[in-house]
Structures are given as structure tokens and as C-alpha cells.
Amino acid sequence: MALTHVLISTVKPVNKTQRLFDGGGLYLEVSPSGSKYWRQKYRYRGKEKRLAHGVYPDISLKQARERRDTAKRLLANDIDPGEHKKSLKAAAITGDENSFEVVALEWHAKQSVRWSEGHADSIKRLLERDIFPWLGKGPAAEITPPQLLTVIRRIEHRGATETAHRALSNCGQIFRYGIATDRCQRDPSSDLKGALTPVKHGHFAAITEPKRIGELLRMIDGHQCTLVVSCALKLSSLVFLRPSELRKCKWQNINLSTKELRFVVSKTQQPLIVPLARQAIAILEELKPLTGDGEFVFPNARSRKRPMSDNAILGALRTMGIPKEEMCGHGFRAMARTIMDEELKERPELIDHQLSHAVRDPNGRAYNRTSYLEERRQMMQRWADYLDGLREGKTPRSKLVNFY
């Protein structure tokens, strides 16, 4: 039922916040103090968000509806109205819609539709922390290479070399967006090639010696922590997920009957099926009575509406006495890749497919999510059985690994 002026003007405050809905996500929020705020609920990239449209009666019902419709048009064009509002606010503060901050926020809103939520938030924080305070308010077209280098070197000088390179790359993309929208003439980042210390690329720390893996598994079994963190640790070695994918795993993606986890890979945005060995099913069945009535398999300790902290598994490894140079959360994937190849002699295409790496057939076509499903199901069970053997201190008789 749509709102009317009479209803809005006569509604009385109560001892809790009231919400009077108008349609299209628009509603009037009436606080216990009697204040009335226009709000709009919307979904962007699958995430529910809120947009503020002002205070009644300063903003009339007609004006609120117009603002709602404007937001819906932005959504139809893959633009987050909340981020768009921030860019307009930045333009008002700087007095220049051509400022670097305004251009950057527009670029971010456009590009984030194809990024994972975590990646989008990470780039936003980097810009707000390391770039905007020094370059945000000035016109993007007037930023010179030396000015940009000075800002980027502030990041480099605190030891965050990789972050500095990433910030420079992001700035380059923003300047090129500015050129495309006629607010810049050139990209000053292109003159800074070779100006930063090269990044020393290394592998994720991972335990790949079978005996030490057995020790790690026994340490995990005996570690005193919450059931949520304990189950996440145990499942880390069985499903090959990236740490962010594991902690954000949702019950709606798990089918205990078919013994499968189905989700969209954060890095490639491609669907993937993860066959679950009986050991993985046992862990999930133990956890389900505790968290199964919520969205996340591994909810945050402070709020079940959020996933487990990205430091939970890493912190647990540290408290167990596992140094960062030996093992990290991502290391479970590297551990599986190395052992399955060198010890179990599994087929490389099966391993890579299950690790959600890019795998193509002889004609160069990417395999779909159901490719090799039965073979991968058997491989995942062999892997889980192998880990059980290591946990029990058994030594494989041959490279083909037969504990029994």
C-alpha cells in the first residue's frame, strides 16, 4: 500500500523505530523521537544496501519518489546509487566534478560490477587511505608524474612495495578513465615505469613434506578453539578453496545429499563444483546444528550476519606455533597441489580443475564445471583418505600411496 501525505503527517512515534513502505524499496523511517527519514532499500551485485533520501518534511513524498526513481535508473545502468551519491558529494566538497577523487569514485563504481566484494572494498580503502588525502581534491588533469610518484613512494617507504605497485596501477586505470570521459589529457603513471622498487614475488608458505603434514593435522585436531574455527581449519585441507572463499561459504551452496559444494570462484567468476569426501561431510554435519540456521557456514564470532574474520585461520595457525614462513591459509591449496602431483600422481588437469585454475581442452576451450566430475569426486576421496593416513602417522608404501 502506497504512502499518502495524510498518513505520513499523522503517524505517531512509538517506543521503537517504525518503517512505512511506499513501493520500489522506498520507505519512511519514523524514530521514537518522532523524526522521519526517507530510506530506500536496494540490491547491488547481490548485496542488500540502504540509501538515504533526506528528512521529511524537508523532502516531500513526491521528491522522495523522484529520488527513488533516479536511483533505480542508475541501477538499471549497473551503477551503485550509493557510490554515485558519494561521488557527487565529493564533487560538491571540492567544487570540481573533474577532481581526481570524483573521477576515481566514478571509475570504481563502473569497474566494481565485475569484481568480488572483497576486492572492491580493498581498492576503495587503498584510495581513501593512500591517495585521496594528497591528490583527491585537485583536478585530475593537473596531476604531474612527480606529484603522483611522491604519493606512491609514501606507500613504498613504509615497506608495502606490492601495495605501492597496485596503487600505481589503479591510478593509471583511473587516469585512463578520465581520458575516456574527457577530464584528463594523459596518464602520468605511464612516465613512472621503473621508478618503484621491483616486487619480489614468492610462493605462499606451505607445508609439503608428508610427515610434517601429519603433524600439522594432529595439531589442528588438538587445538583449543571455537567449533567454527576448528571446523574451518579441518575443512581447509579437504576442499582446496581460497581462504576468502572458505570463510564466505554459505549453507545454500552446500548439498549434503549429493555431497557437493557449488559456488562461483571469486578470482575467475566461473561456477565450480567441489565434490565433498565423506570426511568433509562429517565436519559439516557436526557444524550444521550450530550455524545451519544462518547464512554463513563459518559466521563471524561477533555477528552471524557476517562471515568469519579473514584472520581467524591465520591466527589459529599462529597460536598453534606454526610460523608464517612455514604455513598460511592459502598454503593448504599449495600443499594439495604439490602432494597430489608428486606423491599421489593424480592427473594434472584434475588437480588444476579442482583448484579452479584455468584448464582448457586440446582445442583451447575452457572445461565447464561438470567436466571430470566423477573422476574429481574419486580424487577428492583419495586425498581425504591419504590425509587420514598421515594423521595416523602411517607412511605410504609407494608413490601411488596405499596405506592399507
N, C-alpha and C positions, 0 to 999 in steps of 0.2 A: 504493500500500500504506500503510495507516494505521500510525501510530506506536504503540508499546507501552511500558510502563514499563521492561520489561527492556531493550529496545533503547536507550532514552534513557539509562539508568543505566550501560550497558556500552560505549557508543560512546567510542572513544579519539580524542583530538585528533591532528591531523596538521599538516604544515607550511603548510597553507592552510585557509581557512575552509570548513567543510562546511555543507551545508543538507539537513536531513532533513524531507521533506514529509509532512504528515498529511492534507491534503484541505481544500477550501474556501479555499485560499490560505494556510492556516496552515503554518508550518514552524519547525523548531528550528535555530538558527544556532549552530554549535559553532566557537569561535575556536581558533587554535593554542595559546592558553594554557590551554584546557580549559573556559573559561566558556561557558555555554549560555543563549542568549537566544531568547525566543519572538518571532516576527515574523509578520505577516500581509501578504500581497500582495493588493492590490485595485485596481480601476479606478474612477475617478470622473470623469465627463464626458470619457471617452476617454483620460484620463491615468493611467498606472500609478503607484501610490503604495505606501508601506510604513507599517505600523502596529506599534508596539512593544507587546508584551503582558507584559513583565516577564522575570524571570530564573528559570530552573529551578535548584534545586527549590523556590524560594520560591513560584513559581507552578506548580502541578501540571499534568499533561496535561489533567485534567478541567477545571480552571479556565481554562486557555488556550483550550480548545474553547468554553467558555461565553462568553469574551470575543470569540472569533471570531464566534460566532453573534449576539452583540449587535451587532457591527459590521455584519454582513450585514443585520440588521433595519433599522439606520439607513440603509444604502444603499438598501434597498427603499423607504424614505420620502424619497429624494432628499436625504439628509443625509450629508455627508462625515464619516466617523467620526474622521478625524484632526483636523478642525476642531472637532468635537463634544468631543473629548478636551481640546483646548486651552481650550474654554470652561469645562469642568468644572474644569480646573486653575486657571483664573483665578478661579473661584468659591471654590476651596479657599484660594487665596492671600489673597483679600480677605475671606473668611469670609462672603460675601454673594452669593447667586445672583441678587440684584437689582441688582448693581453695574452701572454703565454699560458697563464692558468686557465683562462676561458677556452682557448684552443685545445689545451691538454685535456680538460674535462670533456669537451665535445668528442675528441678522439677516443678517449676511454669509453664513453658511453656507446660509441659506434662499434668499437672493437670487442667489448666485453661480451657481446651476444654469442661469440664463438669460443669464449674462454670458460674454464671451470670457475666456480665462485671463489675458490681459494686463490687462484692465480690473479683474478681481477682485483681482489682485495689487497693482495700483496703489491701489485703495481700501484694501486691508489695510495697505499701507505708510503711507498717509496717516494712518490712525487710530493706528497704532502709534507713528509719529513725532511727530505734532502734537496728538493728542487724549488718548490713554490716559495719558501721564505726568502730566497735570494733572486729568483728570476720571474716569479709568478705575476707580479703586478705590472711589469713593463711590457711594452709591445713586443710580440714575438719577432716581428720583422727587424727590430733594432738590436737583438742579441748577437754579439760577436763571438767568434771562436774562442778568444782569450777569456771572455766572461764565462762562457759555458765550461771551459776547462777548469777555471778556478773553482766553480761549484762542484764539478765532478771530482776534483782532487781532494776536496774536503772528505768525501766518502773514502777515497783511496788511502788517505793518510791515517784513517782510523783502523786500517788493516782489512777493510772489506773490499778487496780487489775485484772479486767476482761481481759484487753488487754495483761497484763503480762502472764496470763494463756494461752491466744490464741497464743501468740508469742512462748511460750514454746512448745505448741502442734505442731505448724508449724515447729519449729526447729527439733522436733522429727521425723516428716514426712520427712524432708529433709535429716536427717542423715540416715534414713532407705532407702531412695532412693540412698544415697551414698553407703550404704552396697550392695544394689542390683546391682549397677554399678561398684562395686569393687574399690571404692575410700574411703571407711571407713570400719573399722573393727567392730565397735559397736556404739550404740546410747547413748551418755552421758546423754540425757534428762531423760532416764529411771531411773537414780540414784537420780533424783530431786523430786520424788514423795513426797508430803507433805512439800516441802521446801518453798512454797509460801503461803501467806495468803489466806484462802478459799474465794471464791466469794460468796457474799450474793445475792442470786437470788431473784428478786422481780417481781411483775406484772407490766405491762405497766400502767401508770397513766391513768385512765378513769373515766368519769362521768357516773354513772349508776343509779342515782336517777331521776325518770321521770320528776319531777318539774324542777330540775336543768338542765336537757337535754333541756327542753323547753326554759329556759333562755339562754342556750348556742346557740340554733338555732336562737333565736331572735337577739342575739349579732352578730352572723355571718351575718344575713340579713342586719344589720345596719352598719357593719364595712366598713370604708372607705379605699378601697384598689383597686388595678387594677382589671379589669374584669376577667383576667386569674386566679389570686389568689382567688378571690371571688367565681368563679365557681368551682375551685378545693376544696375549703372549703365546699361548699354546697354539692358537689358530694361525699365527703369523707364519709358522714353518710349514703349514699344510695347504695354503691357498694361493701363495705367490702374488698376493696383492701388494700394490704400493701402500706405504703407511697411511696416506690420506684416504685411499680407497677403503682400507680396512676399517679405520676409525669412523668413517661416514657410512658404513654399511647399514642398510635398512632391512627390517624384517620382511617388508613387502617384496624384496628381491630374492628371498630365500625360500626354496620349496623343499621341505624336509622329506616329502613323499618321493619326489623324483631325485632327491639328493643333488640339487643343483643350486648354484648362486648365479643369477643373471643380472648384469648391470652394464652401464656404459662406461668405457675406460676413460678416465679423466684426461689422459695425455693425447689420445687419438680420437676421442669422441665416437668410438666404434663399439657396438654391442659385443659382449663376451659372455660365454657360458663357462663357469668354473665347476667341474664335477667335484662333488664332495665325498671324500673317503669316509668309511664308517667311523674313523677316529674323529674326523671333523664334525660329523653328525652328532656324535656323543657329546662333544663340547657344547654345541649349540643347544642340544636338548637339555643340558644341565643349566644353561644360562636363560633359556626361554621363560621359565616361571618368574624370574626376576625382572627381565626387561621386555618380555614379549608383548606386553600390553602397550608399549610405546612405539615410537617411530624408529629409533636407532637401536641396533643390536648392542652397541657399546656406548651408552649415553654418558654425558658429562656428569661428574660427581656433584656439581652444583645445580645443574638444571637438566632434566631429562629431555628438554626440548632441543638441546644442543648435543652434538657428538662428543665423544671423548677428546680430551686435550691432545694436541699433536705432540706433546712432550711426555705423555703417560708411559708409552712403551720404552722410549729412550731413558726416561727417568728410572723405570723399573730395572732396566739393564745396568744402569749405573749403581743403583743401590745393591744389586747382586754382586757388585765388584767387577763387572765386565767393563774394561776401559773403552773409551770412544775409538781408540786406534785399532781395537780388535773387532768390535761389532756395533752396528747401528740398526735402526728399524728397517731400513732399506736393505740391510745386509742379508736378511732372510731370503730375498729373491736371488741375490748373487750366490748364496750358499746352495740353493736348489739348482741353479743353472750349472754351477761347477760340478757338483756331485752327481747330478743326473747324467751329465755328459761323460765325466771321467770315470765314475765308479759304476753307475748303472747302465751305461751305454745306451741310453734312450735316444730315439731318433731326434736329431736337432730341430726338425720342423715341428715336432710335437711340443718340445720344450719351449721354443720361441712363441708358438701359438698360445700356449698356456700362460706365458709371461706377458702376453698382449703386445709382443713386438711385431713389427711389420713383417708378415710372411706372405710370399707370393708363389704361385704355381709356376711350372716351366714356361707358361705363356705370359707371365708377368702380371697375372690377375691376382688380386688380394683374395685370400681364402675368407669365407664367411664364418660366422660364429659357430655354425654346426659342423664345420669341417673337422674330420678326425675325432668326432665326439666320443665314440665308443673306445677308440684307441687311447684318447686322453683320459677317459674315465679309468681304464685299466692302469695307465701310467701313474695317475694320482694315488691309486690304491697301493701300487708297488712302492711308491715314495713314502707313503704313510707307514707301511709295514717295515720299510727299511729304517725309518727313524725310530720305530719301536724297538728294533733290534739294537740300534746304537744306544738308546736309552737304557737298555738292559745290560749293556756292556758286552754285547756279542760282537764278534769280529767276522766279517764276511769271508767265506772260503775262497771266493774268486771275484774277479771284476764284475761278473754277472750278478753277484750278490744273492746268495741263498743262505739264509740264516738257519734253515731247518733241515 
